[in-house]
Amino acid sequence: MHSKERTFQLHRKTDFLHNSISTGKYSLLSFVPRFVYEQFIQKYANSFFLVTGTLQTIKEITPTSQFGTLAPLAFIIILTAIKEVFEDSKRHAQDMIVNSTSTLVLERGVFVKKQWRQVTVGDIVKVENKQNFPADMILLNSSEQDSQSYIETSQLDGETNLKIRQGIVETNFLKTEKDLGQFEATLRCEAPNNSLYTFEATMTFGGKNYPIGPEQLLLRGAQLRNTHWVYGLVVFTGHETKLLQNSTTTPVKKTKVEHMVNTQIIFLFLCLIVIAIVCSGGGYIRQTTGSFESKIMLLKPSEALVNAGKSFLTYIVLFNNLIPLSLVITLEFVKLVIAFSIDSDLDLYHAPNDTPATAKTSSLVEELGQVDYIFSDKTGTLTCNMMEFKMATIGGVVYGVPTDDTRLTVKSSEELRIMSERDSQIHAFLTLLSVCHTVIPEGSLGNDLQYQSASPDETALVEGVVPFGFQFHVRKPKSVIVRIHGKDQEFHILAVNEFNSTRKRMSIVVRMPDGSLKLMIKGADTVILDRLSKSNNYLDITNNHLAEFASEGLRTLCIAERVISEQEYQQWKQKFDEAATSIDTRQELLSQVAEDIERDLVLLGATAIEDKLQDGVPNTIHTLMEAGIKVWVLTGDRQETAINIGYSCRLITANMELFVCEAEEKEDIKAFLQSSLEKALKGSNEKTPLLKMNIFSRMWRNVKKQDVGKFRKDYGMDMRPMGLVIDGKKLQIALDAFPKEFLHLALLCKAVICCRVSPLQKALVVKLVKDNVAQTVTLAIGDGANDVTMIQAAHVGVGISGQEGLQAARNADFAIAQFRFLQKLLLVHGAWSYSRISKVIVFSFYKNVTMYLIQLWFTLTNGFSGQTLFETWSSVSSYNVLWTLLPPLAIGIFDQFVSAEYLMKYPELYRLGQQDVFYNNGIFFQWFFNAVLHSLLIFFGWTFVLGEGMILNSGLVADNWSFGQMVYATCLATVFVKTLMVLDSWARITSICVIGSLVAFFALFPAYVVVGPMNLFGKFAPLSPELFNLNNVMWSNWVFWFALVLIPIAINLRDFLWKSWKRLFRPKPYHIVQEIQRTRAPDYRPKQKWFFKIKNATHLTRTASGRVYPN
């Protein structure tokens, strides 16, 4: 047996994988190790707090309560664990339901009920109508004629149209339980894999080998429809089924903002180390040189070094909260709510399909506000993917319904119907369209006959020829019946050479009703025209018609045939059968065999199908380009079709210079790229295209070392409008031989169209930009399975729930129903998300640096004793998880720097995210040094107010705990006032969160002052004995209230004046829009709602005037 195959016999016990599935993330045994790994190995901040919290439990070095860090850390970890268990329990519950589902399994000649988990490889299973298949099975027989069955695969690929499956003729005799029980066979098949559309196996019985392919395969996850029952032989079970093999996790993606946060956490950690070294060094110096330490405290200089080591650990514990403990969980919660708001946005809801927008991941929401490049599929993404058969060229004559822009002479459809009875070429053309396809009819003639197909193009062609008297209405295992001008004719399908993205064609060998043999073929012009015989009378005129169809944005297919002799067919059929029974390379061998017969073709004509643009596509693309986003379209269509669609959707405009690559050879393509680059750069003021900076500039701008030397992402932004068009064959040469030159030219262009590209090429183009343009954010959007690689290659993937199923949407980070929804998703939700996340991050850093640097100033004035200024539980531990928890959440969830209306009205505001205006190293250090200043003013402001000490009513002087808690209350008030200044929009709930947090402190802290020092039940030591009688000291002293009001206002007054000066004298674009929004000032900009409608004549004029540069 081959290592990549599996072989087994029916009714024999096998050792293959069981059929029980588990989609849960954890098991009872793996939960603890995996959870610990994720929380502490992958999250450095948690590891840091675990280490410092452990140090804090050592009494000799901790200046605070022993569990002041571990308790809030444990609280956060427990919350995370509860969330993980809750989410995973739902997965396990669903698994239990699936594994316990009943099905009928043949056992000792009788069908008995068994649970899905008990099904094994080699079992024969009976599945009834509207039941799901429990495993991957080979169809043996069904209740329908010739072992046919219909299945729905919406759970696999999202396609709701029915597909036909058919058992091989040789197993049609298996009708009863007795037949099945006595049936002995051996199956040799491929190893388990994730390819939904391929399967290679050979079944051996009666001394003969019979090929088994995807037409006989019933996949787990599919449902039986319109068929009473089927018998199936189980080949793959459990996690080896194709459904589970496709259930892979999408690539882990991290945002630019996350990378910057990690860098700044490292900076704060280094600050912590420096502070700890300075403070422990200060203590060392005092112990070795200070008289107070040697004479009063009796500290020995010889022990200074050991004490300095202990002090270093003490200060690590004391200042560990410079790094905000709650930042990670705050960001996760904010992103989760933002994702929910995207899901709930009615503007992104498509009522006709009942499809809302879906954020599959919340971790990338801020990346939506920083997109630089959009890579878009065309069919089904920009267009509706609802095809209409518009025109056909047959024998050099065009028939059908002309478009508004056509310059062709078009004969009517009625004339085509009449001519189809007289003209043999027209008759052959229409016959081919009604026979050569994979369409499945539902219903019957005169009784609501409908067609199901995996391809909208095929459905359009089969439906399109019905008015001309050619109506396909019956599909049998080896034949189809077409009613031609009122008479049924049966065409026997002897062999099928299937369509795929590499072959780009489909052909069948047919025995005609008169007994003759024909090869019928349809496919892309690039593959059909190369296989024509030398004597084709209408080749040139058909080529002209194809070019005209494509220029009008129509999708084209070439139609051809060839008469085959019986002898040639028999010789070819022997090769075809040998290829069909191979296991390892069946598809490659079948393609090679197809090449042998797909030659010397006679061209019959070509079809033209219209795929209309979706609503709002032109305006959406125009708006996104105004926002500074470059749009690239990657499509499999002809070059002319793609260019015309580019004009229609406003990707290409009348004033745009268009570079079209017409070169064929490698050296000619290189020359085209070089000459186009020279023309593009002529007269421009562009600086060097590469990013160059020294190490200090790189650190300041948070640029990775590997980004230096790559293309600047703003390169070409100020260039005149230019566009580039290149097809797949030339693109592959450019990607392989001249990637830098191609990318250089493409970056200078506002729009790029790559046509005739494969799915792999789409991903390679995205990766080219992603890997070679510094600090750029890419977004890929598509609707089909062929777009999945592109979607996963980009920083952000958006899937459209379209006619081609849901595979793109399922593998994407975000899913929408229409391309036009991308406008609000990026310009509004993306811009808001970036702004909110940025504020949450810098505000979280600010509040922690402000509070914990106060402790540093206290350390500098207390002789480096390591004494803490603040009580642990009510101040240090509760600072992030209680008192200052809600303000950053309010900022992250409700703040709007500009309303949705004005973000859509002024798309240029989107560039704020592209340019990292709200969050960069400069912004971080502004907040950092502002926090340093605020902490200084708070501490020394109180020192100035109290002087040598605060005299209480009793005549005693307040101790350091009284001083510390008054400073702490002032710090909270300062932070809350700063929050109000940070907000760009005020909502009622925002005010409640901010003001309510301050009120909560003044209400709950006095209560804790009463409870904290108590010896509860006489058994437990008091949590906070240092707070004893603190209420009398704080709340009854007018100096405290005076300073509590004065200091926060005085500190934030500087910030207020600086912010006002910037808005008045150095305003940013969004400041101006905020004023327009606030005052509802009229907008006097010119209204640019006009729309360029480009006709072919205009295109020719533009070419003649030199604005298009073919090579």
PyMOL commands that set and color helices and strands:
alter all, ss='L'
color gray80, all
select helices_A, chain A and resi 31-41+44-56+70-99+116-118+145-147+154-157+169-171+177-182+214-216+238-240+242-245+256-289+291-296+301-318+320-322+327-343+346-348+351-353+365-369+413-419+424-435+456-464+466-468+525-531+539-551+566-580+586-597+617-626+639-648+666-681+695-700+705-707+728-737+739-748+759-772+785-793+807-811+821-861+872-883+886-894+900-905+907-914+921-946+960-982+988-1011+1016-1018+1025-1027+1030-1035+1038-1065+1069-1079+1096-1104
alter helices_A, ss='H'
color red, helices_A
select strands_A, chain A and resi 5-9+102-107+110-115+124-128+136-142+148-152+163-166+186-190+201-205+208-212+217-218+223-225+229-236+358-359+373-376+383-394+397-400+410-411+440-444+447-452+470-475+479-484+487-497+505-511+517-523+555-564+602-613+630-634+657-660+722-727+751-755+778-782+796-800+814-816+1108-1110
alter strands_A, ss='S'
color yellow, strands_A
deselect
rebuild
show_as cartoon
